[in-house]
Amino acid sequence: RYTYTLETIIQAGRRNIPITSVPIRVNGDLRPSRLVKSIPSYVRRSLITVVRIFVVYSPLRFFSVCAAIVATPGLIMIARFLFHYLRGEGSGNIQSLVLSSALLALAGILAMSGILSELIAVNRQILEEIRIRQLQQEHRENALIRSLSIDREGSKVQAGKISGIV
């Protein structure tokens, strides 16, 4: 990965987690940066990161937009073919029909990819929620074990006596 900063900011925004700015001081340039070669390379890498995050967190929207972009010329070409066909000039415009069929097939594949990706994203979100609940449960259990490890008189409670606590 190039940077996790953009991903962290986008995730925080999607989950309504407040973000604050902290002023820092910047050291002077003592040597050329090894991380950023140039502003255009940084922008390119950041753009790739943003697109990747968008695909991961909003796959249906991303693939739907891509499918619409691909389907639009396909629909225009079908309309062109039908226009010429209905005027009796359809025999010479078969290339529009072939190309539009290919574009519409690609749009269908993109739309199906969006649906599958959305299902995978929903599954990932459910797994994240399950993991958070597991960690919270483990934290509660550890706190309970710590509170029971010393009884009221200060003596140790045997671990076997609390092994059945959930």
One Martini backbone bead per residue (centre of mass of N, CA, C, O) as a GRO file, in nm:
protein
  166
    1ARG     BB    1   0.099   0.035   0.016
    2TYR     BB    2   0.103   0.373   0.018
    3THR     BB    3  -0.162   0.470   0.187
    4TYR     BB    4  -0.388   0.507   0.479
    5THR     BB    5  -0.514   0.789   0.508
    6LEU     BB    6  -0.743   0.797   0.303
    7GLU     BB    7  -0.891   0.547   0.406
    8THR     BB    8  -0.942   0.650   0.693
    9ILE     BB    9  -1.107   0.900   0.618
   10ILE     BB   10  -1.330   0.755   0.457
   11GLN     BB   11  -1.423   0.562   0.678
   12ALA     BB   12  -1.496   0.778   0.886
   13GLY     BB   13  -1.710   0.916   0.711
   14ARG     BB   14  -1.896   0.661   0.671
   15ARG     BB   15  -1.915   0.629   1.011
   16ASN     BB   16  -1.929   0.908   1.160
   17ILE     BB   17  -1.638   0.992   1.237
   18PRO     BB   18  -1.466   1.210   1.391
   19ILE     BB   19  -1.253   1.475   1.272
   20THR     BB   20  -0.930   1.612   1.335
   21SER     BB   21  -0.708   1.878   1.365
   22VAL     BB   22  -0.345   1.889   1.384
   23PRO     BB   23  -0.098   2.080   1.459
   24ILE     BB   24   0.213   2.111   1.284
   25ARG     BB   25   0.542   2.081   1.222
   26VAL     BB   26   0.784   2.158   0.968
   27ASN     BB   27   1.039   2.052   0.813
   28GLY     BB   28   1.285   2.103   0.627
   29ASP     BB   29   1.447   2.066   0.327
   30LEU     BB   30   1.721   1.831   0.303
   31ARG     BB   31   1.580   1.641   0.090
   32PRO     BB   32   1.454   1.439  -0.115
   33SER     BB   33   1.182   1.266  -0.155
   34ARG     BB   34   1.096   0.916  -0.122
   35LEU     BB   35   0.777   0.919  -0.145
   36VAL     BB   36   0.768   1.189  -0.329
   37LYS     BB   37   0.852   1.275  -0.648
   38SER     BB   38   0.567   1.407  -0.732
   39ILE     BB   39   0.269   1.546  -0.766
   40PRO     BB   40   0.152   1.365  -0.995
   41SER     BB   41   0.222   1.094  -0.853
   42TYR     BB   42   0.051   1.145  -0.602
   43VAL     BB   43  -0.219   1.186  -0.743
   44ARG     BB   44  -0.228   0.912  -0.884
   45ARG     BB   45  -0.212   0.736  -0.628
   46SER     BB   46  -0.457   0.862  -0.487
   47LEU     BB   47  -0.664   0.796  -0.707
   48ILE     BB   48  -0.632   0.493  -0.690
   49THR     BB   49  -0.713   0.472  -0.394
   50VAL     BB   50  -0.997   0.595  -0.420
   51VAL     BB   51  -1.107   0.392  -0.624
   52ARG     BB   52  -1.061   0.140  -0.452
   53ILE     BB   53  -1.241   0.231  -0.217
   54PHE     BB   54  -1.497   0.265  -0.385
   55VAL     BB   55  -1.513  -0.033  -0.471
   56VAL     BB   56  -1.527  -0.153  -0.182
   57TYR     BB   57  -1.770   0.050  -0.053
   58SER     BB   58  -1.919   0.109  -0.370
   59PRO     BB   59  -1.979  -0.113  -0.602
   60LEU     BB   60  -2.256  -0.062  -0.731
   61ARG     BB   61  -2.209   0.227  -0.816
   62PHE     BB   62  -1.954   0.190  -0.983
   63PHE     BB   63  -2.063  -0.033  -1.185
   64SER     BB   64  -2.308   0.130  -1.280
   65VAL     BB   65  -2.154   0.360  -1.409
   66CYS     BB   66  -1.990   0.187  -1.602
   67ALA     BB   67  -2.234   0.057  -1.745
   68ALA     BB   68  -2.358   0.325  -1.845
   69ILE     BB   69  -2.116   0.417  -2.015
   70VAL     BB   70  -2.124   0.162  -2.202
   71ALA     BB   71  -2.436   0.160  -2.284
   72THR     BB   72  -2.485   0.428  -2.429
   73PRO     BB   73  -2.346   0.370  -2.705
   74GLY     BB   74  -2.513   0.114  -2.758
   75LEU     BB   75  -2.790   0.256  -2.774
   76ILE     BB   76  -2.717   0.454  -2.997
   77MET     BB   77  -2.649   0.233  -3.210
   78ILE     BB   78  -2.926   0.105  -3.215
   79ALA     BB   79  -3.076   0.358  -3.301
   80ARG     BB   80  -2.923   0.388  -3.564
   81PHE     BB   81  -2.999   0.121  -3.688
   82LEU     BB   82  -3.309   0.155  -3.671
   83PHE     BB   83  -3.326   0.404  -3.843
   84HIS     BB   84  -3.204   0.274  -4.102
   85TYR     BB   85  -3.391   0.027  -4.118
   86LEU     BB   86  -3.669   0.185  -4.135
   87ARG     BB   87  -3.559   0.330  -4.410
   88GLY     BB   88  -3.403   0.082  -4.575
   89GLU     BB   89  -3.067   0.101  -4.466
   90GLY     BB   90  -2.962  -0.163  -4.285
   91SER     BB   91  -2.738  -0.332  -4.440
   92GLY     BB   92  -2.485  -0.112  -4.389
   93ASN     BB   93  -2.532  -0.114  -4.040
   94ILE     BB   94  -2.425  -0.375  -3.882
   95GLN     BB   95  -2.189  -0.264  -3.706
   96SER     BB   96  -2.370  -0.128  -3.494
   97LEU     BB   97  -2.495  -0.391  -3.386
   98VAL     BB   98  -2.237  -0.535  -3.299
   99LEU     BB   99  -2.119  -0.315  -3.111
  100SER     BB  100  -2.369  -0.286  -2.929
  101SER     BB  101  -2.372  -0.576  -2.828
  102ALA     BB  102  -2.096  -0.565  -2.690
  103LEU     BB  103  -2.156  -0.327  -2.499
  104LEU     BB  104  -2.406  -0.455  -2.358
  105ALA     BB  105  -2.258  -0.701  -2.253
  106LEU     BB  106  -2.054  -0.544  -2.083
  107ALA     BB  107  -2.266  -0.400  -1.910
  108GLY     BB  108  -2.381  -0.661  -1.788
  109ILE     BB  109  -2.120  -0.753  -1.653
  110LEU     BB  110  -2.087  -0.502  -1.475
  111ALA     BB  111  -2.355  -0.530  -1.325
  112MET     BB  112  -2.296  -0.812  -1.206
  113SER     BB  113  -2.040  -0.725  -1.059
  114GLY     BB  114  -2.185  -0.527  -0.873
  115ILE     BB  115  -2.366  -0.729  -0.731
  116LEU     BB  116  -2.144  -0.915  -0.624
  117SER     BB  117  -1.982  -0.694  -0.477
  118GLU     BB  118  -2.209  -0.613  -0.284
  119LEU     BB  119  -2.233  -0.885  -0.143
  120ILE     BB  120  -1.942  -0.885  -0.040
  121ALA     BB  121  -1.963  -0.619   0.121
  122VAL     BB  122  -2.183  -0.711   0.313
  123ASN     BB  123  -2.023  -0.947   0.427
  124ARG     BB  124  -1.791  -0.775   0.539
  125GLN     BB  125  -1.966  -0.609   0.735
  126ILE     BB  126  -2.064  -0.846   0.902
  127LEU     BB  127  -1.782  -0.943   0.988
  128GLU     BB  128  -1.704  -0.684   1.134
  129GLU     BB  129  -1.932  -0.693   1.345
  130ILE     BB  130  -1.857  -0.966   1.463
  131ARG     BB  131  -1.569  -0.888   1.551
  132ILE     BB  132  -1.649  -0.663   1.742
  133ARG     BB  133  -1.821  -0.842   1.930
  134GLN     BB  134  -1.593  -1.032   2.008
  135LEU     BB  135  -1.408  -0.820   2.136
  136GLN     BB  136  -1.613  -0.725   2.347
  137GLN     BB  137  -1.649  -1.000   2.484
  138GLU     BB  138  -1.353  -1.041   2.560
  139HIS     BB  139  -1.333  -0.788   2.734
  140ARG     BB  140  -1.549  -0.869   2.940
  141GLU     BB  141  -1.418  -1.134   3.028
  142ASN     BB  142  -1.148  -1.014   3.122
  143ALA     BB  143  -1.272  -0.828   3.335
  144LEU     BB  144  -1.406  -1.054   3.500
  145ILE     BB  145  -1.151  -1.213   3.562
  146ARG     BB  146  -1.004  -0.984   3.707
  147SER     BB  147  -1.226  -0.942   3.927
  148LEU     BB  148  -1.205  -1.260   4.023
  149SER     BB  149  -0.894  -1.301   4.096
  150ILE     BB  150  -0.988  -1.117   4.340
  151ASP     BB  151  -1.105  -1.128   4.629
  152ARG     BB  152  -1.212  -0.965   4.910
  153GLU     BB  153  -0.935  -1.062   5.070
  154GLY     BB  154  -0.703  -1.104   4.823
  155SER     BB  155  -0.732  -1.376   4.715
  156LYS     BB  156  -0.693  -1.626   4.501
  157VAL     BB  157  -0.854  -1.754   4.228
  158GLN     BB  158  -0.919  -2.022   4.070
  159ALA     BB  159  -0.930  -2.089   3.734
  160GLY     BB  160  -1.135  -2.333   3.741
  161LYS     BB  161  -1.385  -2.167   3.864
  162ILE     BB  162  -1.396  -1.961   3.586
  163SER     BB  163  -1.421  -2.131   3.312
  164GLY     BB  164  -1.755  -2.110   3.282
  165ILE     BB  165  -1.738  -1.822   3.199
  166VAL     BB  166  -1.931  -1.595   2.952
   0.00000   0.00000   0.00000
